[in-house]
């Protein structure tokens, strides 16, 4: 190979070993913090929900009475949960699940008293229902108009998968509980409780 | 400086490298650092970051007005029409479609600093709704916008021979009341989007 003027100036073969990386480095040093800053360190997932069936004309009242065997419905009010189901399956009304106080460790690990929706009781109730009606997959969830979304999201969480135990009374224990898993097609899948969630609008 | 650097790098096999290298190079090159390994790390990091950022279909940036709820749900986001509901308004396609009014517990209009307080009420003004009535669930501008998008997507999918699924991803602030969600869901349903996905952050506790 012919010697180029530049290689001559830099003193032959030894200098050719090392490239001048300084400009590339300065680009990288700027780029990486920028990208790191834009990088989201939380994991965004999705929760699938079905919309209520809408009538074409007066769609203000979604049809809640689709022909379903059980039609299990959880209503979230500012006081607690109400569970309802198709009349022919039960003779008595389900007792309401009221908000109550729980002992939950706060950020520093100190036990503090908080008033919270009784998610453990709701889960226990639904788990019992699932045992009673193993083929049911659908659950309707409705809420009062002023209930914020994070409570609804947490309620959906309680209805979706079966946990290790069928009954919980302690909120802290319930919060730490992992879903029960079963081996399906060689991979571990969580056992479903009521995976098909439908929103309803309570009047 | 150069000598020190080389001593450190080749500490492991001093006998073999140190003396000949020192003799050959030394002062001639001045401040040349050996940054090859650092370059390697940075290049890998760069590629990794670029891939993660580009492949994220939702790409949500959270701020004071958009805090996602936590959940243990574990489904990956998919390609769909995203609708963002922040405390300030409903956003589709990076455009503010409807403003959301915020009132404090005392009935005052929220100032910037009290927007995030617990107990605030959020609502869509009735002038945006069908017939201007308070009880209506149809948000007109949102419906119009979504309807437009659905028609366009349907036409595109038809040309490509794909099926239109009607999936909508709702990226919703955690304090938004059910009323607004129901309104958005209803408007989307009227536009033909009835398969709902809610964006959440995967948290450890349920």
Interface residues (C-beta under 8 A of the other chain):
Chain A: X11 X14 X15 X18 X21 X24 X25 X28 X29 X31 X32 X35 X36 X38 X39 X40 X42 X43 X44 X45 X46 X47 X48 X49 X50 X51 X52 X54 X59 X60 X76 X119 X143 X144 X145 X146 X147 X148 X149 X150 X152 X153 X154 X156 X157 X158 X160 X161 X174 X175 X176 X177 X179 X199 X201
Chain B: X24 X25 X28 X29 X32 X35 X36 X38 X39 X42 X43 X45 X46 X49 X50 X52 X53 X56 X58 X59 X60 X61 X62 X68 X69 X70 X71 X72 X73 X74 X75 X76 X77 X78 X121 X135 X136 X137 X138 X169 X172 X173 X174 X175 X176 X177 X178 X179 X181 X182 X185 X186 X188 X189 X190 X194 X195 X196 X197 X198 X199 X200 X201 X202 X205 X206
